[in-house]
Amino acid sequence: MPSQVLNCLLNNVKALTDVLLFHVAQGYVYSEQLVNGTSVTTLAGKPITLNVAGNQVQVNYGPGTSNVIIPNVDTNNGVVHVIDTVLFDNTGPCKV
């Protein structure tokens, strides 16, 4: 992420909240339950598409793709899937 975008997000609580909510979906879903091509609406209200091939899961959104590098991390309020990039659709006040 470019430094000017990071600085903008750190100084704009609403924009930072939107980016963070773009990384969260409702429910408990494990990678084994995912189906190729599934569209999920994030808590930011934006859709992402999941590509599944064997044990590999990719998150597709607007301009890019992220790979799930650590799936199925159980927490007390959901399941976390660690990805390798920040989901940022380059909209809002912090766009490049």
Secondary structure in CASP SS format (residue, H / E / C, confidence):
PFRMAT SS
TARGET T0000
AUTHOR 0000-0000-0000
METHOD secondary structure of the structure
MODEL  1
M C 1.00
P C 1.00
S H 1.00
Q H 1.00
V H 1.00
L H 1.00
N H 1.00
C H 1.00
L H 1.00
L H 1.00
N C 1.00
N C 1.00
V H 1.00
K H 1.00
A H 1.00
L H 1.00
T H 1.00
D H 1.00
V H 1.00
L H 1.00
L H 1.00
F C 1.00
H C 1.00
V C 1.00
A C 1.00
Q C 1.00
G C 1.00
Y C 1.00
V C 1.00
Y C 1.00
S H 1.00
E H 1.00
Q H 1.00
L C 1.00
V C 1.00
N C 1.00
G C 1.00
T E 1.00
S E 1.00
V E 1.00
T E 1.00
T C 1.00
L C 1.00
A C 1.00
G C 1.00
K C 1.00
P E 1.00
I E 1.00
T E 1.00
L E 1.00
N E 1.00
V E 1.00
A E 1.00
G C 1.00
N C 1.00
Q E 1.00
V E 1.00
Q E 1.00
V E 1.00
N E 1.00
Y E 1.00
G C 1.00
P C 1.00
G E 1.00
T E 1.00
S E 1.00
N E 1.00
V E 1.00
I E 1.00
I E 1.00
P E 1.00
N E 1.00
V E 1.00
D E 1.00
T E 1.00
N C 1.00
N C 1.00
G E 1.00
V E 1.00
V E 1.00
H E 1.00
V E 1.00
I E 1.00
D C 1.00
T C 1.00
V C 1.00
L C 1.00
F C 1.00
D C 1.00
N C 1.00
T C 1.00
G C 1.00
P C 1.00
C C 1.00
K C 1.00
V C 1.00
END
